[in-house]
Amino acid sequence: MPARQPFTALCQNLARGPHAGRADLHLHTTASDGTYTPAEIVELARRCGLSAVAVTDHDTLAALPAARAAASGTDLEVIAAAEITSEYAGRELHLLAYFVDPDDGPLTAALAAIRVDRTHRFREMIERLRGRGVSVDGEGEAPDALGRRHLAELMVKQGRVGSVREAFARYLGDKGEVVVPKKRRPAAEVLALVRGAGGVAAWAHPAYDCTQAALAELRAAGLGAVEVEYPDTRRGRALELRAWAAELGLAVSGGSDCHGPGRRSVGACTVSSEELGALRRQVGR
């Protein structure tokens, strides 16, 4: 078949698969509440033809070295990233930090402090469970960033509940009787840390009460992007978010929010190479 012909190019693109040239910018590993290791995430991304991934573990960059080592010698780009817990207008807000310097002192110190708070919260929830007659042994190996799901999995492993779903329904749901509120840093503070580390932040899975005015306010505080492609969002909502981003000069992001096997698989939601390029151009602006 002649090279450089339209039909040849079409065949080559089909062979590469529908994810060729696309990026999944929202993925979790065993460093936080995911079940895939960093190397497994990289392998799954390569299998489906992605060109780039961002491992966005909660409040930690711990998976980055292993992910980059697994991708070494391949065409897959692994972006330094994290999903950082913050607060805006009295509510929890998650910010996806991209292209940050993993050795930046202020950012790494802030993330370490958040993880210490996570550990204290985890232990306090164990004590609350014990106060209700549910004994859980929380010692042993743990991921870098502890959360409610880890406690639910411990409860299943130790026979205190039959499933993770039951643990959340009876104890660990948002209004559960043993849940301890997170300590959250103001969004403006987190945005400044991300900018200071040479990165750009996106509003992760914006709730349906996210407004253009809220985006504008956060844009003024340093927000550079908004996640528009993510699981369970309606097409109309994605288009609305894209329109607001264009009006405000924000880039767009997107990803599967994969935590392991299931519907939110690696590559389930992606952005194009052009959109990734626009996000990259927000860095250092």
PLY file of the C-alpha trace (Angstrom):
ply
format ascii 1.0
element vertex 285
property float x
property float y
property float z
element edge 284
property int vertex1
property int vertex2
end_header
0.00 0.00 0.00
1.55 3.37 -0.97
2.81 5.40 1.94
1.50 8.90 2.68
-1.81 8.23 0.91
-5.17 9.14 2.54
-6.33 5.52 2.69
-3.00 4.48 4.21
-3.33 7.13 6.91
-6.91 6.05 7.61
-5.85 2.44 8.07
-3.01 3.46 10.34
-5.34 5.53 12.51
-7.86 2.70 12.73
-5.10 0.32 13.77
-4.09 2.67 16.56
-7.59 2.65 18.02
-10.10 5.33 19.07
-7.92 6.60 21.92
-4.90 7.37 19.74
-3.53 10.80 20.51
-5.92 11.28 23.44
-5.24 11.73 27.15
-6.92 10.49 30.34
-6.14 13.16 32.92
-7.87 11.75 36.00
-6.61 8.41 37.32
-6.03 6.90 40.78
-3.61 4.22 41.95
-2.78 2.27 45.09
-0.97 5.38 46.38
-4.43 6.69 47.33
-7.80 4.98 46.85
-7.23 3.14 43.56
-6.77 -0.61 43.17
-4.37 -0.52 40.20
-0.66 -0.01 40.78
1.04 2.80 38.84
2.58 0.23 36.50
-0.83 -1.34 35.82
-2.30 2.08 34.99
0.51 2.66 32.51
0.01 -0.75 30.91
-3.75 -0.25 30.56
-3.19 3.20 29.05
-0.74 1.79 26.51
-3.11 -1.03 25.59
-5.90 1.38 24.72
-3.60 3.65 22.75
-3.53 6.75 24.95
-0.74 9.25 24.35
-0.75 10.75 27.87
-2.06 10.11 31.37
-2.14 12.08 34.59
-2.02 9.99 37.77
-4.07 12.20 40.08
-3.95 10.44 43.42
-5.57 12.25 46.33
-3.18 14.70 48.00
-0.02 12.85 46.94
2.51 12.57 44.10
3.86 9.27 45.42
2.89 7.22 42.35
4.72 9.45 39.88
8.19 7.81 39.96
6.80 4.29 39.50
4.44 5.39 36.72
7.21 7.18 34.86
9.54 4.22 35.29
6.87 1.91 33.82
6.38 4.27 30.86
10.11 4.70 30.20
11.02 3.77 26.63
7.39 4.08 25.43
5.48 6.89 23.74
3.22 7.39 26.75
3.60 10.70 28.60
3.02 10.57 32.37
2.11 14.04 33.65
3.04 15.05 37.20
-0.34 15.58 38.86
-2.46 15.21 41.98
-6.07 15.70 43.08
-5.93 18.13 45.99
-8.67 18.54 48.57
-9.68 22.16 49.18
-12.65 24.28 50.23
-14.60 26.93 48.35
-17.76 28.72 49.53
-17.98 26.43 52.56
-17.94 23.22 50.51
-15.35 20.61 49.58
-13.74 21.27 46.20
-11.26 19.01 44.45
-8.58 20.60 42.30
-6.62 18.63 39.72
-3.06 19.98 39.69
-1.17 19.31 36.44
2.45 19.76 35.33
3.65 20.57 38.84
7.26 20.28 39.91
7.23 17.16 42.14
10.17 18.57 44.11
8.58 21.94 44.84
9.04 22.56 48.57
5.87 24.49 49.48
3.60 22.15 47.50
5.12 18.93 48.83
5.01 20.30 52.38
1.34 21.26 52.00
0.46 17.82 50.61
2.34 16.13 53.46
0.36 18.17 55.98
-2.92 17.21 54.30
-1.94 13.55 54.47
-1.14 13.86 58.19
-4.63 15.25 58.69
-6.00 12.31 56.70
-4.20 9.86 59.01
-5.55 11.57 62.13
-9.06 11.51 60.65
-8.70 7.82 59.80
-7.66 6.94 63.36
-10.44 9.01 64.88
-13.02 7.18 62.74
-11.59 3.87 63.97
-12.04 5.09 67.55
-15.62 6.13 66.82
-16.32 2.68 65.38
-14.88 1.05 68.50
-17.11 3.27 70.61
-20.05 1.69 68.80
-18.83 -1.85 69.36
-17.14 -2.29 65.95
-13.47 -3.09 66.54
-11.14 -2.50 63.58
-7.37 -3.05 63.59
-5.89 -0.15 61.61
-2.24 -1.13 61.90
-0.12 -2.45 59.03
0.69 -1.26 55.52
-1.29 1.67 54.22
-1.38 3.80 51.09
0.18 7.25 51.06
-3.19 9.00 51.42
-5.76 7.34 53.69
-9.50 7.75 53.23
-12.90 6.31 54.03
-12.64 3.64 51.36
-9.54 2.18 53.01
-11.43 1.95 56.28
-14.37 0.30 54.52
-12.03 -2.25 52.94
-10.46 -2.98 56.34
-13.91 -3.55 57.80
-14.68 -6.06 55.04
-11.31 -7.79 55.41
-11.77 -8.14 59.17
-15.34 -9.39 58.86
-17.07 -6.37 60.40
-19.28 -5.82 57.35
-20.10 -7.86 54.28
-19.10 -5.30 51.65
-17.71 -1.83 51.07
-21.22 -0.75 50.14
-22.54 -1.93 53.51
-19.74 -0.10 55.35
-20.72 3.17 53.69
-24.45 2.57 54.11
-24.17 1.82 57.83
-21.23 3.91 58.99
-19.12 5.81 56.45
-21.52 7.64 54.15
-21.43 11.44 54.02
-23.84 11.62 56.97
-22.57 8.49 58.69
-22.39 8.45 62.47
-18.62 7.80 62.60
-17.50 10.14 59.82
-15.00 12.84 60.78
-14.98 15.97 58.60
-11.84 16.62 56.57
-9.60 19.56 57.30
-9.66 21.56 54.06
-7.39 24.32 52.81
-8.97 27.31 51.08
-9.11 26.88 47.31
-7.26 30.17 46.76
-4.38 28.89 48.88
-4.18 25.62 46.94
-4.36 27.46 43.62
-1.43 29.64 44.67
0.58 26.56 45.67
-0.07 24.89 42.31
0.93 28.02 40.41
4.02 28.36 42.58
4.99 24.80 41.67
4.80 25.67 37.97
1.49 23.91 37.40
-2.08 24.58 36.40
-5.21 23.60 38.35
-8.56 22.36 37.04
-11.86 22.12 38.92
-12.48 18.37 39.17
-15.92 16.89 38.33
-17.74 20.20 38.94
-21.08 19.70 40.63
-24.27 20.66 38.85
-24.52 23.75 41.03
-21.23 24.98 39.58
-21.96 28.32 37.93
-20.15 30.55 35.50
-19.84 33.13 38.27
-18.10 30.59 40.53
-15.72 29.67 37.73
-14.98 33.34 37.15
-14.22 33.88 40.83
-11.87 30.91 40.95
-10.32 32.01 37.65
-9.44 35.31 39.31
-7.83 33.32 42.15
-5.66 31.31 39.73
-7.82 28.50 38.33
-6.62 27.57 34.85
-9.04 24.90 33.68
-12.26 23.02 34.33
-12.92 19.30 33.91
-15.59 18.91 31.23
-15.33 15.22 30.33
-15.91 12.92 33.31
-18.16 9.96 34.19
-21.91 10.54 34.49
-21.92 14.08 33.11
-24.65 14.80 30.58
-23.69 15.91 27.09
-25.52 19.19 27.52
-23.64 19.90 30.74
-20.29 19.20 29.10
-21.14 21.62 26.29
-22.20 24.25 28.84
-18.92 23.90 30.74
-16.96 24.13 27.50
-18.78 27.33 26.56
-18.09 28.89 29.96
-14.43 27.87 29.74
-14.10 29.52 26.34
-15.69 32.73 27.60
-13.44 32.87 30.66
-10.21 31.87 28.94
-9.99 28.57 30.80
-8.56 25.38 29.34
-10.53 22.12 29.59
-9.59 18.82 31.15
-11.14 15.37 31.27
-10.64 11.86 32.52
-12.16 8.60 33.64
-11.65 9.08 37.39
-10.64 5.42 37.30
-10.18 3.75 40.69
-9.97 0.18 39.41
-11.89 -2.35 37.27
-15.39 -1.37 36.29
-17.32 1.20 34.34
-14.78 3.96 34.96
-12.03 2.17 33.08
-8.80 3.77 31.92
-9.62 5.80 28.81
-13.39 5.90 29.46
-13.26 9.73 29.33
-10.50 11.61 27.54
-9.45 14.89 25.97
-7.78 15.45 22.62
-4.14 16.26 22.02
-5.20 19.80 21.10
-7.03 20.20 24.40
-4.04 18.82 26.28
-1.86 21.33 24.44
-4.14 24.19 25.49
-3.97 22.98 29.10
-0.19 22.84 28.89
-0.08 26.42 27.61
-1.80 27.58 30.81
1.34 26.69 32.76
3.26 29.72 33.87
0.77 32.16 32.38
0 1
1 2
2 3
3 4
4 5
5 6
6 7
7 8
8 9
9 10
10 11
11 12
12 13
13 14
14 15
15 16
16 17
17 18
18 19
19 20
20 21
21 22
22 23
23 24
24 25
25 26
26 27
27 28
28 29
29 30
30 31
31 32
32 33
33 34
34 35
35 36
36 37
37 38
38 39
39 40
40 41
41 42
42 43
43 44
44 45
45 46
46 47
47 48
48 49
49 50
50 51
51 52
52 53
53 54
54 55
55 56
56 57
57 58
58 59
59 60
60 61
61 62
62 63
63 64
64 65
65 66
66 67
67 68
68 69
69 70
70 71
71 72
72 73
73 74
74 75
75 76
76 77
77 78
78 79
79 80
80 81
81 82
82 83
83 84
84 85
85 86
86 87
87 88
88 89
89 90
90 91
91 92
92 93
93 94
94 95
95 96
96 97
97 98
98 99
99 100
100 101
101 102
102 103
103 104
104 105
105 106
106 107
107 108
108 109
109 110
110 111
111 112
112 113
113 114
114 115
115 116
116 117
117 118
118 119
119 120
120 121
121 122
122 123
123 124
124 125
125 126
126 127
127 128
128 129
129 130
130 131
131 132
132 133
133 134
134 135
135 136
136 137
137 138
138 139
139 140
140 141
141 142
142 143
143 144
144 145
145 146
146 147
147 148
148 149
149 150
150 151
151 152
152 153
153 154
154 155
155 156
156 157
157 158
158 159
159 160
160 161
161 162
162 163
163 164
164 165
165 166
166 167
167 168
168 169
169 170
170 171
171 172
172 173
173 174
174 175
175 176
176 177
177 178
178 179
179 180
180 181
181 182
182 183
183 184
184 185
185 186
186 187
187 188
188 189
189 190
190 191
191 192
192 193
193 194
194 195
195 196
196 197
197 198
198 199
199 200
200 201
201 202
202 203
203 204
204 205
205 206
206 207
207 208
208 209
209 210
210 211
211 212
212 213
213 214
214 215
215 216
216 217
217 218
218 219
219 220
220 221
221 222
222 223
223 224
224 225
225 226
226 227
227 228
228 229
229 230
230 231
231 232
232 233
233 234
234 235
235 236
236 237
237 238
238 239
239 240
240 241
241 242
242 243
243 244
244 245
245 246
246 247
247 248
248 249
249 250
250 251
251 252
252 253
253 254
254 255
255 256
256 257
257 258
258 259
259 260
260 261
261 262
262 263
263 264
264 265
265 266
266 267
267 268
268 269
269 270
270 271
271 272
272 273
273 274
274 275
275 276
276 277
277 278
278 279
279 280
280 281
281 282
282 283
283 284
